[in-house]
């Protein structure tokens, strides 16, 4: 994933309501009406959050009639996890000298 895509993911994850939405979706696909019943937000606010989650690639949207059904895009979460794991790996190329601010 590109840095721009990662930025979009982190922005989407930086809101409490969106994290709560993702927690509800971890048990499977949910209709917007079900999510509204679980959260203390109105329909316009839910639509706003769902657009951000969908645009970031974290959530998939399936339309059926007048309803939208949402599910977690597991491949995006896997890519995010791989990115974070890669960041946590200790580089063997640069060892900080304890007597200096530089690599040796």
C-alpha distances in whole Angstrom, upper triangle without the diagonal:
4,7,8,6,7,10,11,10,13,15,15,16,19,21,24,25,21,21,24,23,20,23,25,23,22,26,25,25,27,29,28,32,31,29,31,34,32,31,33,31,33,31,30,28,27,26,24,22,21,20,18,16,16,14,12,11,13,16,17,21,24,27,30,33,33,31,27,26,22,20,17,14,14,11,9,11,11,7,8,11,10,8,12,14,12,13,17,18,21,20,23,23,25,28,29,33,34,37,34,31,30,28,31
4,5,5,6,9,10,11,12,14,15,17,19,21,24,25,22,22,26,25,22,25,28,25,25,29,28,27,29,30,30,33,33,30,33,35,33,32,34,32,33,32,30,28,27,26,24,22,22,20,18,17,17,15,12,13,15,18,20,22,25,28,32,34,34,32,28,27,24,23,20,17,18,15,12,14,14,11,11,14,13,10,13,16,14,14,18,19,21,21,24,23,24,27,28,32,34,36,33,30,29,27,30
4,5,5,6,9,10,10,12,14,15,16,20,23,24,21,21,25,24,22,25,27,26,26,29,29,28,30,31,30,34,33,30,32,35,33,31,33,31,32,31,30,27,27,26,23,22,22,20,17,17,18,15,12,14,15,19,21,24,27,30,33,36,35,33,29,29,25,24,21,19,19,17,14,15,16,12,11,14,14,10,12,15,14,13,16,18,20,20,23,22,23,26,26,30,31,34,31,27,26,26,29
4,5,5,6,9,10,11,12,14,15,18,22,22,19,20,24,23,21,24,27,25,25,29,28,27,28,29,28,31,32,28,30,33,31,29,31,29,30,29,27,25,24,23,20,19,19,17,14,15,15,12,10,12,14,17,19,22,25,27,31,33,32,30,27,27,23,23,20,18,19,17,14,16,17,14,13,16,16,13,15,18,17,16,20,21,24,23,27,26,27,29,30,33,35,37,34,30,30,29,32
4,5,5,6,9,10,11,12,14,17,20,21,17,18,21,20,18,21,23,21,22,25,24,24,25,26,25,29,29,26,28,31,29,27,29,27,28,27,25,23,22,21,19,17,17,15,12,12,12,10,7,9,11,14,16,18,22,24,28,30,30,28,24,23,20,19,17,14,15,13,10,12,14,11,10,14,14,11,14,17,16,16,19,21,24,24,27,27,28,30,31,35,36,38,36,32,31,31,34
4,5,5,6,9,10,11,12,15,18,19,16,16,20,19,17,20,22,21,21,24,24,24,25,27,26,29,29,26,28,30,28,26,28,27,28,27,26,24,23,22,20,18,18,17,13,13,14,12,9,10,11,15,17,20,23,26,30,32,31,29,25,24,21,20,16,15,15,13,10,11,12,9,8,11,12,9,10,14,13,13,16,18,21,21,25,25,25,27,28,32,33,35,33,29,29,28,31
4,5,5,6,9,10,11,14,17,18,15,16,20,19,18,21,23,22,22,26,26,25,26,27,26,29,29,25,27,30,28,26,27,25,27,26,24,22,21,21,18,16,17,16,12,13,14,12,9,12,12,16,18,21,25,27,31,33,32,29,26,25,22,21,18,17,18,17,13,14,16,13,11,14,15,12,13,16,16,15,18,20,22,23,27,26,26,28,29,32,33,35,33,29,29,29,32
4,6,5,6,9,10,12,16,16,13,14,18,17,15,19,21,19,20,24,23,22,23,24,22,26,26,22,24,27,25,23,24,22,24,23,21,19,18,17,15,13,14,12,9,9,11,8,5,9,10,13,15,17,21,23,27,29,28,26,22,22,18,18,16,14,16,15,12,13,15,13,11,15,16,14,15,18,18,17,20,23,25,26,30,30,30,32,32,36,37,39,36,33,33,32,36
4,5,5,6,9,11,14,15,11,12,15,14,13,16,18,16,17,21,20,20,21,22,21,24,24,21,23,25,23,21,23,22,23,23,21,19,18,17,15,13,13,12,9,8,10,9,5,8,7,11,14,16,20,23,26,29,28,25,21,20,17,16,13,12,13,13,9,9,12,11,8,11,13,11,12,16,16,16,18,21,24,25,28,29,29,31,31,35,36,38,36,33,33,32,35
4,5,5,6,9,12,14,11,11,15,15,13,16,19,18,18,22,22,22,23,24,23,26,25,22,23,26,24,21,23,22,24,24,22,19,19,19,16,14,15,15,11,10,13,12,9,11,10,14,17,20,23,26,29,32,30,27,24,23,19,18,15,15,16,16,12,11,14,13,9,12,14,12,11,15,16,14,17,20,22,24,27,28,28,29,29,33,33,36,33,30,30,30,33
4,5,5,8,11,12,10,11,15,15,14,17,19,18,19,23,23,23,22,23,22,25,24,21,22,25,23,20,21,19,21,21,19,16,16,16,14,11,13,13,9,9,12,11,9,12,11,14,17,19,23,25,28,30,28,26,23,22,19,19,16,16,18,18,14,14,17,16,13,16,18,15,15,19,20,18,20,23,26,27,31,31,30,32,32,35,36,38,36,32,33,33,36
4,6,7,10,10,7,9,12,11,11,14,16,15,16,20,19,19,19,20,18,21,21,17,19,21,19,17,19,17,19,18,17,14,13,14,11,8,10,10,6,6,9,9,7,9,8,10,14,16,19,21,25,27,25,23,19,19,15,15,13,13,15,16,12,12,16,15,12,15,18,16,16,19,21,20,21,25,27,29,33,33,33,35,35,38,38,41,39,35,36,35,39
4,6,8,9,7,6,10,10,9,11,14,14,15,18,19,19,19,20,19,22,21,17,19,21,19,17,18,17,20,20,19,16,15,16,14,10,12,13,10,8,12,12,9,11,9,11,15,17,21,23,27,29,27,24,21,20,16,15,13,14,14,16,12,11,15,14,11,13,16,15,14,17,19,18,19,23,25,27,31,32,31,33,33,36,36,39,37,34,34,34,37
4,7,9,8,8,11,12,12,14,16,17,18,21,22,22,22,23,21,23,23,19,20,22,20,17,18,17,20,20,19,16,15,17,14,11,14,14,11,11,15,14,12,15,13,15,19,20,24,26,29,31,29,26,23,22,19,19,16,17,18,19,16,15,18,17,14,16,19,17,16,19,21,19,20,24,26,28,32,32,32,33,32,36,35,38,36,33,34,34,37
4,6,5,6,9,10,11,13,15,16,17,20,21,21,20,21,18,20,20,16,17,19,17,14,14,13,16,17,16,12,12,14,12,9,12,13,10,10,14,15,13,15,13,15,18,19,23,25,27,29,27,24,21,21,18,18,16,18,19,21,18,16,20,20,17,19,22,20,19,22,24,22,24,27,30,32,35,36,35,36,36,39,39,41,39,36,37,37,41
4,5,5,6,9,10,11,13,14,16,18,20,20,19,20,18,19,18,14,15,17,14,11,12,12,15,17,17,13,12,15,13,10,13,15,13,12,16,17,16,18,15,16,19,20,24,25,28,29,27,24,22,21,18,18,16,19,20,22,19,17,21,22,18,19,23,22,20,23,26,24,25,28,31,33,37,38,37,38,37,41,40,43,41,38,39,39,43
4,5,5,6,9,10,11,12,15,17,18,17,16,16,14,16,15,11,11,13,11,8,9,9,12,13,13,10,9,12,11,8,10,13,11,11,14,16,15,17,14,14,17,18,21,22,24,26,23,21,18,18,15,16,15,18,19,22,19,18,21,22,20,21,24,24,22,25,28,27,27,31,34,36,39,41,40,41,41,44,44,46,44,41,42,42,46
4,5,5,6,9,10,11,12,15,16,15,14,15,13,16,15,11,12,15,13,10,12,11,14,14,14,11,9,11,10,6,8,10,9,7,11,13,12,13,10,10,14,15,18,20,23,24,22,19,17,16,13,13,12,14,16,18,15,14,18,19,16,18,21,21,20,23,25,24,25,28,31,33,37,38,38,39,39,42,42,45,43,40,41,40,44
4,5,5,6,9,10,11,14,15,15,15,17,15,18,16,12,14,16,13,11,13,13,16,17,17,14,12,15,14,10,11,14,12,10,13,15,13,14,11,12,15,17,20,22,25,27,25,22,19,17,14,13,12,14,15,17,15,13,16,18,15,16,19,19,18,20,23,22,23,26,29,31,35,36,36,37,37,40,40,43,41,38,39,39,42
4,5,5,6,9,10,12,14,14,13,15,14,15,13,10,12,13,9,8,11,11,14,15,16,13,11,14,14,11,12,15,14,12,15,17,16,17,13,13,16,17,20,22,24,26,24,20,18,16,13,13,12,15,16,19,18,16,19,21,18,19,22,23,21,24,26,26,26,29,32,35,38,40,39,40,40,44,43,46,45,42,43,42,45
4,5,5,6,9,11,11,11,10,12,10,12,11,7,10,11,9,8,11,11,13,13,15,12,9,11,12,9,8,12,12,9,12,15,14,14,11,10,13,13,16,18,20,22,20,17,14,13,10,10,10,13,15,18,16,15,18,20,18,19,22,22,22,24,27,26,27,30,33,36,39,41,41,42,42,45,45,48,47,43,44,44,47
4,5,5,6,9,10,11,11,13,13,15,13,10,13,15,12,12,15,15,17,17,18,15,12,14,14,11,10,13,12,9,11,14,13,12,9,8,11,13,16,18,21,23,22,18,15,13,10,8,7,10,11,14,13,11,14,16,14,15,19,19,19,21,23,23,24,27,30,33,36,38,38,39,39,43,43,46,44,41,42,41,44
4,5,5,8,10,11,11,14,14,16,13,11,14,14,11,11,15,15,18,18,20,17,14,17,17,14,13,17,16,13,15,18,16,16,12,12,15,16,18,21,23,25,24,20,18,15,12,11,9,13,13,16,15,13,16,18,16,16,20,21,20,21,25,25,25,28,31,33,37,38,39,39,40,43,43,46,45,42,43,42,45
4,6,6,8,9,8,11,11,13,10,8,11,11,8,9,13,14,16,16,18,16,13,15,17,14,13,16,16,13,15,19,18,17,13,12,14,15,17,19,20,22,21,18,15,13,10,9,10,13,14,18,17,15,18,21,19,19,23,24,23,25,28,28,28,31,34,37,40,42,42,43,44,47,47,50,49,46,46,46,48
4,5,5,6,6,10,11,13,10,9,12,13,11,12,16,16,18,17,19,17,14,15,16,13,12,15,15,12,13,16,16,14,11,9,11,12,13,16,18,20,20,16,13,10,7,6,6,10,11,15,14,13,16,18,17,18,21,22,22,24,26,27,27,30,33,36,39,41,41,42,43,47,47,50,49,46,46,45,48
4,5,8,10,13,14,16,14,12,16,16,14,15,19,19,21,21,22,20,17,19,20,16,15,18,17,14,15,18,17,15,12,11,12,14,16,19,20,24,23,19,17,13,10,8,7,10,10,13,14,11,14,17,16,16,19,21,20,21,24,25,25,28,31,34,37,39,39,40,41,45,45,48,47,44,44,43,46
4,7,9,12,14,16,13,12,16,16,13,15,19,20,22,21,24,22,18,20,22,19,17,20,20,17,18,21,20,18,15,13,14,16,16,19,20,23,23,19,17,13,11,9,9,13,12,16,17,15,17,20,20,19,22,24,24,25,28,29,29,31,34,37,40,42,43,44,45,48,48,51,50,48,48,47,49
4,6,10,13,14,12,12,16,16,14,16,20,20,22,20,23,21,18,19,21,18,15,18,19,16,16,19,19,16,14,11,11,12,13,16,16,20,20,16,14,10,8,6,8,11,11,15,16,15,17,19,20,20,22,24,24,25,28,29,30,32,36,38,41,43,44,45,46,49,50,53,52,49,49,48,50
4,7,10,12,10,10,14,15,14,16,19,19,20,18,20,19,16,16,18,16,13,16,17,14,14,17,18,15,13,10,9,9,9,12,13,16,16,12,10,6,5,4,8,10,12,15,16,16,18,20,20,21,24,25,26,27,30,31,32,34,37,39,43,44,45,47,48,51,52,55,53,50,50,49,52
4,6,8,6,7,10,11,11,13,16,16,16,15,17,17,13,14,16,15,12,15,17,14,14,18,18,17,14,11,11,10,10,11,12,15,14,10,9,5,5,7,10,13,15,18,18,18,21,23,22,24,26,28,28,29,32,33,33,36,39,42,45,46,47,48,49,53,53,56,55,51,52,51,54
4,5,5,7,9,10,11,13,16,15,14,12,15,15,12,12,15,14,11,14,17,15,14,18,19,18,16,12,12,10,9,9,10,12,11,7,6,4,6,9,12,15,18,21,20,21,24,25,25,26,29,30,30,32,35,35,36,39,42,44,48,49,50,51,52,55,56,59,57,54,54,53,56
4,5,5,6,9,10,11,13,12,11,8,11,11,8,8,12,11,9,12,14,13,13,16,18,17,16,12,12,10,11,10,11,13,10,7,6,6,7,11,13,16,19,22,21,21,24,26,25,27,30,30,30,33,35,35,36,39,42,44,48,49,49,51,51,55,55,58,56,53,53,52,55
4,5,5,6,9,10,12,11,10,9,12,13,10,11,14,14,12,15,18,17,17,20,22,21,19,16,16,14,14,13,13,13,11,8,9,9,11,14,17,20,22,25,24,24,28,29,28,30,33,33,33,36,38,38,39,42,45,47,51,52,52,54,54,58,58,60,59,55,56,55,59
4,5,5,6,9,12,12,12,11,15,14,11,13,16,15,13,17,18,17,17,21,22,21,19,16,16,14,14,15,15,16,14,11,11,9,10,12,15,19,21,24,23,23,26,28,27,28,31,32,32,34,36,36,37,40,43,46,49,50,51,52,52,56,56,59,57,54,55,54,57
4,5,5,6,9,9,10,10,12,11,8,11,13,11,10,14,15,14,15,18,19,18,16,13,14,13,14,15,16,17,15,12,11,10,9,11,13,17,19,22,21,20,24,25,24,25,29,29,29,31,33,33,34,37,40,43,46,48,48,49,49,53,52,55,54,51,51,51,54
4,5,5,7,7,7,7,10,10,7,10,12,12,11,15,16,15,17,20,21,21,19,16,17,16,17,17,17,18,15,12,12,12,12,15,17,20,22,25,24,23,27,28,27,28,32,32,31,34,36,36,37,40,43,45,49,50,50,51,51,55,54,57,56,52,53,53,56
4,6,8,9,10,10,14,13,11,14,16,15,15,18,20,19,20,23,24,24,21,19,20,18,19,19,19,20,17,14,15,14,14,16,18,22,24,27,26,25,29,30,29,30,33,34,33,35,38,38,38,41,45,47,50,52,52,53,53,56,56,59,57,54,55,55,58
4,7,9,11,12,15,13,11,14,16,14,14,18,19,17,19,22,22,22,19,17,19,18,19,20,21,22,20,17,16,15,14,15,17,20,22,25,24,23,26,28,26,27,31,31,30,32,35,35,35,38,41,44,47,49,49,50,50,53,52,55,54,51,52,52,55
4,6,8,10,13,10,9,12,14,12,13,16,17,16,18,21,21,21,19,17,19,18,20,21,22,23,20,17,16,16,15,16,17,21,22,25,24,22,26,28,26,27,30,30,29,32,34,34,34,37,40,43,46,48,47,48,48,51,51,53,52,49,50,50,53
4,7,10,12,10,9,13,14,13,14,18,18,18,20,22,23,24,21,20,22,21,23,23,24,25,22,19,19,19,18,20,20,24,26,29,27,25,29,30,28,29,33,32,31,34,36,35,36,39,42,45,48,49,49,50,49,52,52,54,53,50,51,51,54
4,7,8,6,6,10,11,10,12,15,15,16,18,20,21,22,20,18,20,19,21,21,23,23,20,18,17,17,17,19,20,23,25,28,26,25,29,29,27,29,32,32,31,34,36,35,36,39,42,44,48,49,48,49,49,52,52,54,53,49,50,51,54
4,6,5,6,9,10,11,12,14,16,17,18,20,21,23,21,19,21,19,20,20,21,21,17,16,15,17,17,20,21,24,27,29,27,27,30,31,29,31,34,34,33,36,38,37,39,42,45,47,50,51,51,52,52,55,55,57,55,52,53,53,57
4,5,5,6,9,10,10,12,14,15,16,18,20,21,20,17,18,16,17,16,18,17,14,12,12,14,14,18,20,22,25,27,26,26,29,30,29,31,34,33,33,36,38,37,39,42,45,47,50,51,51,52,52,56,56,58,56,53,53,53,57
4,5,5,6,9,10,11,13,14,15,16,19,20,19,18,19,16,18,17,19,19,15,14,14,16,16,19,20,22,26,28,25,26,29,30,28,31,33,32,32,36,37,36,38,41,44,46,49,50,50,51,51,55,54,57,55,51,52,52,55
4,5,5,6,9,10,11,12,14,15,17,19,18,16,18,17,19,19,21,21,18,16,15,16,15,18,19,21,24,26,23,23,27,28,26,28,31,30,30,33,34,33,35,38,41,43,46,47,47,48,48,51,51,53,51,48,49,49,52
4,5,5,6,9,10,10,12,14,15,17,15,13,15,13,16,16,18,19,16,13,12,13,12,14,16,18,21,23,21,21,25,25,24,26,29,28,28,31,33,32,34,37,40,42,45,46,46,47,47,51,51,53,51,48,49,49,52
4,5,5,6,9,10,10,12,14,15,15,13,14,12,14,14,16,17,14,12,10,12,11,14,16,18,21,23,20,21,25,25,24,26,29,28,29,32,33,33,34,37,41,42,46,46,46,48,48,52,52,54,52,49,49,49,52
4,6,5,7,9,10,11,13,15,14,13,15,14,16,16,19,20,17,15,13,15,14,16,17,18,21,23,20,21,24,24,22,25,28,27,27,30,31,31,33,36,39,40,44,44,44,46,45,49,49,51,49,46,46,46,50
4,5,5,6,9,10,11,13,11,11,13,13,16,17,20,21,18,16,13,14,12,14,14,15,18,20,17,17,21,21,19,22,25,24,24,27,28,28,29,33,35,37,41,41,41,43,43,46,46,49,47,43,44,44,47
4,5,5,6,8,10,11,10,8,10,9,12,13,16,18,16,13,10,10,8,11,11,13,16,18,15,16,20,20,19,21,24,23,24,27,28,28,30,33,36,37,41,42,42,44,44,47,48,50,48,45,45,45,48
4,5,5,6,8,10,10,9,10,9,13,13,17,18,16,14,11,12,11,13,13,14,17,18,16,17,20,20,19,22,24,23,24,27,28,28,30,33,36,37,41,41,41,43,44,47,48,50,48,44,45,44,47
4,5,5,6,9,9,9,11,12,15,17,20,22,20,18,15,15,13,14,13,13,16,17,14,15,19,18,16,19,22,20,21,24,25,25,27,30,33,34,38,38,38,40,40,44,44,47,44,41,41,41,44
4,6,5,6,5,6,8,10,14,16,19,21,20,17,14,13,10,10,9,10,13,14,11,12,15,15,14,17,19,18,19,22,23,23,25,28,31,32,36,37,37,39,39,43,43,46,44,40,41,40,43
4,5,5,6,5,6,7,11,13,16,19,18,15,12,11,9,10,9,9,12,13,11,13,16,16,15,18,20,20,21,24,25,25,27,29,33,34,37,38,39,41,41,45,46,48,46,43,42,42,45
4,5,8,8,9,10,14,15,19,21,20,18,15,15,13,13,12,11,15,14,12,14,17,16,15,19,20,19,20,24,24,24,27,29,32,33,36,37,37,39,40,44,45,47,44,41,41,40,43
4,6,8,10,12,16,18,22,24,23,21,17,17,14,13,11,10,13,12,9,11,14,12,11,15,17,15,17,20,20,20,23,25,28,29,33,33,34,36,36,40,41,43,41,37,37,37,40
4,6,7,10,13,16,20,23,22,20,16,15,12,11,9,7,10,9,6,9,12,11,11,14,15,15,17,19,20,21,23,25,28,29,33,33,34,36,37,41,42,45,43,39,39,38,41
4,7,10,14,17,20,23,22,19,15,14,10,9,6,5,8,9,6,7,10,10,10,12,15,15,16,18,20,20,22,24,28,29,32,33,34,36,37,41,41,44,42,39,39,38,41
4,7,10,13,16,19,18,15,12,10,6,6,5,5,8,10,9,10,13,14,13,16,18,18,19,21,23,24,25,28,31,33,36,37,38,40,41,44,45,48,46,43,42,41,44
4,7,10,13,16,16,14,10,8,6,5,6,6,9,11,10,12,14,15,16,18,20,20,22,24,25,26,28,30,34,35,38,39,40,42,43,47,48,51,49,46,45,44,47
4,7,10,13,13,10,6,6,5,7,9,9,13,14,14,16,18,19,19,22,24,24,25,28,29,30,32,34,37,39,42,43,44,46,47,51,51,54,52,49,48,47,50
4,7,10,11,9,6,5,6,8,11,12,15,16,17,19,21,22,22,25,26,27,29,31,32,33,35,37,40,42,45,46,47,49,50,54,55,58,56,52,52,51,54
4,6,7,6,5,6,9,12,15,15,19,20,20,22,24,25,26,28,30,31,32,34,35,36,38,40,44,45,48,49,50,52,53,57,58,61,59,55,55,54,57
4,6,5,6,8,11,14,17,18,21,23,23,25,27,28,29,31,33,34,35,37,39,40,41,43,47,48,51,52,54,56,57,60,61,64,62,59,58,57,60
4,6,8,10,14,17,21,22,25,26,27,28,31,32,32,34,36,37,38,40,42,43,44,47,50,51,55,56,57,59,60,63,64,67,65,61,61,60,63
4,7,10,13,17,20,22,25,27,27,28,31,32,32,34,36,37,38,40,41,42,44,46,50,51,54,55,56,58,59,62,63,66,63,60,60,59,62
4,7,10,13,17,19,22,24,24,25,28,29,29,31,33,34,35,37,39,39,41,43,47,48,52,53,53,55,56,60,60,63,61,57,57,57,60
4,7,10,13,15,18,20,20,21,24,25,25,27,29,30,31,33,35,35,37,39,43,44,48,49,50,51,52,56,56,59,57,54,54,53,56
4,7,11,13,16,18,18,19,21,23,23,25,27,28,29,31,33,33,35,37,41,42,46,47,48,49,50,54,55,57,56,52,52,51,54
4,7,9,12,15,14,15,18,19,19,21,23,24,25,27,29,30,31,33,37,39,42,43,44,46,47,50,51,54,52,49,49,48,50
4,6,9,12,12,12,15,17,17,18,20,22,22,24,26,27,28,31,34,36,39,41,41,43,44,48,48,51,50,47,47,45,48
4,6,9,9,8,11,13,13,14,17,18,19,20,22,23,25,27,30,32,35,37,38,39,40,44,45,48,46,43,43,42,44
4,6,6,7,9,10,11,13,15,16,17,19,20,22,23,25,29,30,33,35,36,38,39,43,44,47,45,42,41,40,42
4,5,5,6,9,10,10,12,14,15,16,18,20,21,23,26,28,31,33,34,36,37,41,42,45,43,40,40,38,41
4,5,5,6,9,10,11,12,14,15,16,19,20,21,25,26,29,30,32,34,36,39,40,44,42,39,38,36,39
4,5,5,6,9,10,11,12,14,15,17,19,20,24,25,28,29,30,33,34,38,39,42,40,37,36,34,37
4,5,5,6,9,10,10,12,14,15,17,19,22,24,27,28,29,31,32,36,37,40,38,35,35,34,36
4,5,5,6,9,10,10,12,14,15,17,20,22,25,26,28,30,31,35,36,39,38,35,34,32,35
4,5,5,6,9,10,10,12,14,16,19,20,23,24,26,28,29,33,34,38,36,33,32,30,32
4,5,5,6,9,10,11,13,15,18,19,23,24,25,27,28,32,33,36,34,31,30,29,31
4,5,5,6,9,10,11,13,16,18,21,23,24,25,27,30,31,34,33,30,30,28,31
4,5,5,6,9,10,11,14,16,19,20,22,24,25,29,30,33,32,29,28,26,28
4,5,5,6,9,10,14,15,18,19,20,22,23,27,28,31,29,27,26,24,27
4,5,5,6,9,12,14,18,19,19,21,22,26,26,30,28,25,25,23,26
4,5,5,7,10,12,15,17,18,20,21,25,26,29,28,25,25,23,25
4,5,5,9,10,13,14,16,18,19,23,24,28,26,23,22,20,22
4,6,8,9,13,14,14,16,17,21,22,25,23,21,20,18,21
4,6,9,12,14,14,15,16,20,21,24,23,20,20,18,21
4,6,9,11,12,13,15,19,20,23,22,20,19,17,19
4,6,9,9,10,12,15,16,20,19,17,16,14,15
4,5,6,8,11,14,16,19,18,16,14,11,13
4,6,7,10,13,16,18,17,17,14,11,11
4,7,10,13,16,18,16,15,12,9,9
4,6,9,12,14,13,11,9,5,7
4,6,9,12,11,10,8,5,6
4,6,9,7,7,6,5,6
4,5,5,7,6,6,6
4,6,8,9,9,10
4,7,9,10,10
4,5,8,9
4,7,10
4,6
4
